[in-house]
Amino acid sequence: MPLFDLPLEQLREYVSPALPPADLDQFWDRTIAEARTVPLDAVFEPVDNYLSVIETFDVTFSGFGGDRIKGWLHVPAHLEAGQQLPVVVEYIGYSGGRGLVNQNTRWAQAGYAHFIMDTRGQGYGGVAGDTPDPHPSAGEVNYAGLMTRGADHQDNYYFRRVYVDAFRAVEAAQNHPAVDPSAVVLAGISQGGGITVAAAGLTAGRLDGVIAALPDVPFLQDFPRAIDIAPRGPYPEIAGFLGRHRDRYEPMLAVLNYFDGVHLGRAASVPALFSAAQMDDICPPSTVFASYNNYGTDSRAKGSEPAKDIEVYRFNNHEGGQEHHWIKQLQFLRKLLSS
C-alpha cells in the first residue's frame, strides 16, 4: 500500500473541521449517570488457565443497561498478601472478543494486572467473545456490520453501549484486591484504541484512578474524513449504507459526532502514547492525527495539558508497530510509573 494520505508534516498540523455537538458533555453526563444507577456487581471467579506464572479470573460486571459484560483479569502468580499492582484495562479490536482463558496475557507477563473487556455483540472475527448485545436499537439502521446499528439517534447507537461498558470496566478492574485503583492504564488496538480514547475522555472528571492511555492505530476517530477516504475495514460500512440512503448523510454524521474520539479525547487529562501507520487504509493516519492533535486540549485550555506522544510507522499498514510498539509502550509505562 503506498502512502495515500497527507504528508507527515501536514499530519502533525491536521485538525479535524468537525465540531462537537453543543450538548456533548450533557449527553455523556446523563448516559454515565444512568449506567451508575445499576450496581456494578463485579464478580471475579478463579479459573484454571494452565499457566504456572499467571493467575486468571473470569470476570462479570454490569455495563450499559445493567447487561452482564464478560472479561478476563490476569495477574502474576504468587502475589504477597495485600500487594496491589497497576492495571492495564485492554479493549479489543473490531469483531474480536476476549478470547480463550490464556490467549492474551502479555501485560501480566510484564508484571501488571491485565483486565480484558469483552466487547458486546462481537467475537465473531477469529477471536471468540462471550457477551451478547441484547438491545436491538429502536429505529434500527440495517446494514452489514455494527457501524450503522442504532444510528438513527445517539441514544440508540451501538457504541453508546460499548463506551458505557468501557467506563464500567475501569470501575470493575478497580474492585479487585490485587489492583491498585489509583493506577489504571487504558489500552487497545484499532477499535480498542478508539475505545481507549473515548474512555480517557469519559473518565476525566467522572472517575479517579486513570493515569495513562495507550491508543494504538485507533479507530472511531474523525468520522467525516474517515468515511470519505478509508478504502478498507469498518468505515466503508457507513459509506456503503449512505450509498443506498442518499438522504441520511447529515443525520448520520450528527449521531456519529457524539462518539467521535476527536471530540471525546479533548477532555482527557492523562498522559498518552498514540501510534499511527502511514500506509494504514483501515484507520487512515490523518484520522489518528486528528485525534492525537485534539487530545487533552480542554485540559490545555485550563493550563494543565497532559503529556502526549505519537509513534509513526511509515511503511506499515494497519498492523502498525506490533512488537516494536509493544516495547515503546513498556518503556512509556516504566518511565511514567517510576516518576
Secondary structure, DSSP 8 states (H G I E B T S, - for coil): ----S--HHHHTT--------TTHHHHHHHHHHHHTTS----EEEEE--S-SSEEEEEEEEE-GGG-EEEEEEEEESS--TT--EEEEEEE--TT----STTS--HHHHTTSEEEEE--TT---SSS----------TT----SSSTTTTTTSTTT-HHHHHHHHHHHHHHHHHTSTTEEEEEEEEEEETHHHHHHHHHHHHHTTT-S-EEEEEEES-SS--HHHHHHH--SSSHHHHHHHHHH-TT-HHHHHHHHGGG-HHHHGGG--S-EEEEEETT-SSS-HHHHHHHHHHTTHHHHHTT----EEEEEETT--TTTTHHHHHHHHHHHHHHHHH-
